[in-house]
């Protein structure tokens, strides 16, 4: 089989590797498409290695077709050979095949392409975890989802809207605001005109403070905005793209009973991830299948164009997910 390896100069090389080994609890999937994540860029630089038990190459979410199943996987699931599936993995999706624990495999929502389905597992499970499990988001509440042009926000904003929340997001410029109109956020903070903390203060003064924040940016804005949240609010920190330090006023944390929660999907066990995947399927697959939520795909490129795909993420040109198509480039 083929996989995308990183050489000593950080170049990506489509290489021959050993086929995955079929174990009792595993499902082997022929990969049709893989969606990209910023973690892929970190892994390429040697800063975000695959967890133990996963292939060393990149790729956290995929869609494809089941070609083999272990005995336990057959007993524990209703899947069969030939089923179209998508999956959340710890690494190894930049390849033609992968062995996946049965807990991490989902059926593809009806009506979606492989490319669309590949963009579901990481982004939508991360959003589900942090909005509903960690953030305790309720219908009618106000939620702030940072970085509105990101692949993650392209999943989280429609999910929160479908659930019945009021959604606020942020972008750097008016130009980017126009590009995310299709996500239908209720309010977009344009940071070249208004800071996140200024917006949070105004929301509180107007009587609709933010109840839940899903924040991949952090940095100084976290500390400056946190004190303006609603009483009992949850600020869910999922990454630190804008900085690893901040200054927090502790008095509002105490008097308002605020929650600052660090959250990483990657650290969850397979059983914990299985429950999240099942809950996502139960609560949101109906929206994929009726078309009311559609994965936002910025570009689909072939695996041979992986360098261009990575450049889109590095230069922040994508609005939504970048996907690599694998099946048309290789023969298994």
N, C-alpha and C positions, 0 to 999 in steps of 0.2 A: 504494500500500500504506500501511499504518498502522504507526507506531512510537511508543514512549513517550519523548517528549523532556522535558528539564528546562529550565524557563524561568529568567529572571534572578532570580526569587525562590525558586528551588529547588522550585517546584511541578512535578508530573508532568502532562504534557499529551499525550493520545492524538492524534497529529497525522498529517497527510498528508506522506509523504516519497517520494522517488524509488524506483522498483522497483530491486532489486539487478541488477547487470550480470552476465550469464553469461560467464565466461572459461573457457578451455580446461580448466583444472585445478579448476574449481569445480562444486559441486552446489547447486542451489537447492532449498531445503526450505520447504514450507508449514508453519508452526509451529503445533502444537496446544497445547503446554504448555511453560512455562519454569519451572525451579526457581530459587529465590532463594538468594543468597549474601551474606555480610556485605560482600564487595567491592562489591556493588551500592549499599550505603548510602554507602560512601566515594566511589564514582563520582558519585553524586547530589550530593555536597558538593564535587565538583571536585577530589578528592584522589587519584583512581585512574582516570585517563583510559584509554580503549581504546587498545591498541597500534596503531601505524601499519598501515593496510590494513583495519581493522575499522570498522564503523559506530560513531558517537559515543555512541549510547545504550547502556543497560545490558543485562545478560543474558549469562551465561557457559555455560549448559548448557540443552539443549532436546530435545524430541522432536517429530517431525512426519513429513511425507510428502514424498518426492522428487517434484518437478514438472518439473525441467529438469536436464540434465547436459551439461557441456562435453565436447569430443572426448577430451581427455586423461583426464578423469575416467571416461569410459566405457571407455577402453582399460586403465586401471590398476585398475579395480574390477569386481566382479560385480554391482554395484547396477543397478537399472533404474527407470524411471519408475513411481511408485506404491508403491515399497518404503517400509515403515515404518522409520524410523531414529531414533537419538539422536546427539547431537553435542556435542563440546567446542569452544567458540568463544572468541575474544578479546574479544567484545562484540557487541551487536546482537540479542540473543535476545528482548528485549521488543518484539516486532514480529510482523507477519503472515507475513513471508518473510525469508529470509536466504540469501546466497551463501557457501558454506563450502568451503575446500580439501578435496579428497577424502580426504586423510590423516586428517582429524579426524571422520569420519563412521563410525558403527557401526550394524549392524543392531539393531533392538530385540529384546531377549530375548523368546522366545516366552512368551505368557501374561501379559505385563505390559500395563498400560494406558499411554496416552501420559503421563499424570501421573506414574506410577511411573517410567517410563523416563527422563523428563526429569531425575529426581533422581540418575541414575547417573553421567554423564560427569565432572563436576567433583569431586564428593565421593569417588567410588570410585577414580578415576584418581589423585587426590591421595593417597588412602590407600595405594593400590598402590605409588606412587612412593616414599613415605616409609617405609612398613613394610618393603618387600621390596627395593627398589633401593638406597635410601639407608641404611636401617636394618639390612639383611642379616638380617632376622628368620628364625629357624630353628624348625622344629617342636619343641615342648616348652619353648621359652624363655618368659620372662616379659616382657610388653610393657606399658608405661604409655601410655594414650591420654588426653590431657587433655580437660577440659570434656565430660563424658559426656553432657550433654543437648544438645549442639550437633548440627547437621546432619552435620558431618564425622564426629564420633564415632559417630553412628548408622550410618554406613557402615563405619568402620574396625573397630569392635568385632566385629560379626558376621564380617567378613572374617578378622580374626585368629583368632577362635574356630574358624571353618571350617577354617583352615589348621592348627590344632592347637597354638596358643599359649595360655598362661595370660594372661588379660587383667585389668589393673587400670585403673580410671578414677577420675575425681574429679568431685564436685559440691559445691555450697555448702551444701545443707541435706538433712535426712532426707526432706523432702517431695519434693525433686527426685530423690533416690535411688529413691523408690517409683515415680516416673514413668518411670524407665529400666530397670525390672525386666525388661522384655521383651527387652532386649539381651543379657541373661545374662552380664554381666561377672562374672569370678570374685571380684573384690573391688572395692568402691567406697569411695574415701576421701571422707568427709564432712568438709569443711573447717571447718564450725562446731564440730567436735569434735576434729579431728586435722589437723595441717598436712601438706602433701605431703612435706616433708623428714622429719618424724617418722615417717611411714609408710615412706618409703624406708629410713630407718635400721633400722626394725624388720624389714622384709623381709630386709635384709642379715644382721641378727643371727640371724634364723630360718633362714638358709641358702638363701633363694631371692631373691637380689637381682634388680633389674630389668636386663634385657639391652638393651632398646630403649625409648626414650621418643619419642613423637610429640607435640610440644608446640606448641600455638597460643597459649599464655598468656605464657610467659617471666617477666619480672620477677624479684623476689627469690627466688622458689621455685626457679628454675632453678639459681642458684648454691648455694643451701642443700642441694638434693637431689642434685646431680650427683655429689658425692664418694661417695655411698652406692651407686652403680651397680655392676653386676658388672664384673669385669675385661674389658677389650676392648669395653665397652658403647658404644652409639651413642645420643646425644641429638640428635634431629632437630628443629631449630627452624624452624617454618613460619609463625609470626606472633608478635606481641608485644602481645597484647590486655591483659595484666596489667602491662605496663611494659617500657620499652626499655633499662633498665640493671639490672645485677646484679653481685654480688661472688662470684668463683669462687676456691676453694682450688685452687691449681695442683699441689700435691704429689700428690694422688690422680690427677689427670689424667696426670701423669708415671708414677707407679708402677703404675697400673692400665691404662695405655694407652687412656684414654678418648677418644672421638671426639665433638666438638661440631660439628655440621654444619648450616649454613644451607641451606634448600631452598625454591625457588619454582617451581611448575609453570609459571607465566605466562612465565618467561624461557626455557623450552625452545623449540627450533625445532619446526616442524610435523613434520619427520621424527622427531624425538625423541618428540614426543607420539604420533605414529602407532604407534611401537613400544610405548609404554605402553598405548595403547588395545588393540592386538592381544594383548598379554600379559594384560590384564584379561579380554578376551573368552575367550582360551584357558584361563585358570586359574579364572575365577569365573562365567562366564555359565551354566555348568551348575547352579550353586547358585541363581541367579535362576530358571532354568527349572524346577527341581524344587521350588521354594518354600522351600528351606532358608535362603536369604537373601532378604529382601523389603525394598525401600526403605521406610524409616520416614517416612511422610508425616504431618505434624502437621495441616495444613489445606490444602485446595484452594480457591482463590478465583478469581473471574473477573477478567479484566484491568481491569475497571471498579472493582474493589476493591483496586487496587494500593496505595493509601495505608494501608489496614488491614493489608495484607500486610507493608509496610515497618515498621509500628508493632509488629507481632509480633516482628520481629527486633530492633528498637531497644530494646524492653522485655524482651528475653530470655524471652518467654513460650512460644516454640516448643520442643518436644522433638522433634527431627527436622526434616525439610525442610518449608518452605512453598512451595507451587506455585501459579502463576498459569495458569489455563486461558484460552487465547486463541481457539481456533477457533470456540467457540460465540458469541462476542461480535461477530464481524465477518463481512462477506462480502468475499471476495477478488475 
